[in-house]
Amino acid sequence: MKKLNAVVITGTLLLVFSCTPSDQRASAGELIGKYKAIFTEPPEKIPVPHSVDAPMLGNGYTGVAISGAPEKQVYYISRNDFWRLKSSLNQSYPAVLGKLEIEFPELENAAYRIEQDLFTAITHSRFTKGGQQLRYKSYVSAEEDLMIIELSLEGKGAVSYTHLTLPTTGSLCCD
């Protein structure tokens, strides 16, 4: 009986949608493009062995969470097929494979703003202090396991330090 109900409901929804004039249907871009996730302060719950409160990027296989203050942005990188498993309830989570840190000490105490465009899946970060502004455009490719980060700097200064860290026991998350 449940299967029949699901078929009837699905068929009814398809019939209603197909009877709606095409000029009244909104495209996915029109619906989703109106919304953005906006972060005005750095996340506090990262890394943790449960959902983070950070901006997230991903394509279903590669996942990235963005953390840190304006002067030190950290990109935690994980894979959906590489998990930390525990037998306890709610104790399993994707394992962090590594992290990318980008440091710009001159932006300590800078204004913090990260916007995620939910339709294009592009994250725009903007950190401003005095006459300096550092912008990041970051995303994970939908078709390949690539994370792309574009940096632009206005004002004096330079990005002073970047490095990729591979995890050691207990170095990236909780045990």
N, C-alpha and C positions, 0 to 999 in steps of 0.2 A: 504494500500500500504506500509506503514511503517513497518508493521509486516512482510510482505513478504520480504522486503529488508533485514531486520534483519536476517531472516531465511536463505536467500541466502548467506549473508556475513558469518554467523556462519558456515553454511555447507561448504563453500569454504575454510575457515580457517581450519576446521577439516580435510578436504580432503588434503590440503597442508601439514599439520602437520603429518597426518598419512602416507603420501608418503615419508616423510623424513626418511632416514635410522636411525635406533635406535642408532647406534654408533655416529651419528652426533648431536643427541639431548643432550643438557646439562641438568643435573638434577638441581632441585631448589637449592640444596646446592652449586653446582658449580657456578651457576649464582649469587645468593644472597650472598653467603659466601665470595665473593671478596670484599664486601663493608662494611665499618664501619662508624659510626658517631663518630667523635672525638671532644671533648670539651677541650680547653686548658685554659679556665678561667671560673669562676663561672657565672651562669646565672644572669641576671639583672631584668628580667621581670617575677617575681614569688614572692608571689602569686598575680595574677591578674585575672579579670573576662573575660579573653579571652585566646587565645593560649599562652602558656608559651615558653620561649626560653631555657628550661631545658631538660636534658636527661629524657626520660619517659619510664616507665615500664608498662606492663599491659597484661591482657588476654581477654579483651572485657567486663569484669564485674568490676574488680578491676583495678584502675589506680593509678600510683605512679609517682610523679615528684621529681627529685633530685635537691636540691639547697644547697647553702651555700659555704663558704670558706673551705679550707682543715681542719682548726681547729674546724669547727662545721658544719657537714653535716646534712641536714634536708631532710627527706623523707615525702612529703605531700601525704596523702592517700585519695583516693576518690572512689566512686562507680558510675558506669555508669547509675544506676537506681535511683540515689539520686541527684536531680538537684536543683539549686537555680533558681527560675522562676521569671521573670519580664515580663510585657506586652510590654516593649519597644523593638524595633528591635535590635537584637544581644546583648541582656542583660541577656540571660539565659546561665548557664554554670554548669558543675558538681560541687557540693558542696564538700568542703574538710571535711572529717570525723574526721581527726586527723593528727598528725605529729609525727614522730620519730626523735629525735635529738641525734646525737652521737658527743661528744666533745672530742677533743684531743688538748689542748691548746699549747702543745709543737710544733705543726705544723703551727703556725701562720706564714704567708708569705711563705709557702712551695710551691714547684712546683705543679701545678694542671694538672691532665690529667685524663679524663674519656673517655673510648672507649665503644661503644655499638656494639656488634656483631649482625647484622641485621638478620642473619639466625637463630642463637640459641636463640636470645632475651636475652642474658646475658650481663650485664653491668659490666665492670671492671674499678674500680677507683684506681688511684695510686697517692699518695701525698708524696713528698720527700723533706726532709730538713736535710742538714748535713748528719749524719750517721743514720737517722731515715727514715723509709719508712712504711707507712700504706697503706694497700691494702684492697679494698672491692670487693667482687663478689656478685652482687645482681640481683635478677630476681623475677618475679611473676609466680607461677606455672600455666601452661596452663590448668590444670584439676581441680584445687582447688583454693579457695580464700586464698592463702598463699603467703606472701612476704618472701623471704629468703635473708639474708645478712650474708655473711661469711667475717670475719675480720682476717687479718694476720698482724703482726707487726714485723718489723726487727729493731734492735737497742734498745736503752734504752728508757724507758717510759712505760706508760700504758694508756689505754682508761679510762679517768677519770670520765665520766659522760654520762649516757644514760637515756632517759626517753620518755615516750609516753604522748603526750598532746592531750586531747579532746577539741574541739573548744567551745568557748563561743561567744556570739554575737560580731561580728566584729574582732575577734582575729586572724583569719586565712586568711581572704581575704577582699576584698573591699566591701563596702555597697553602 
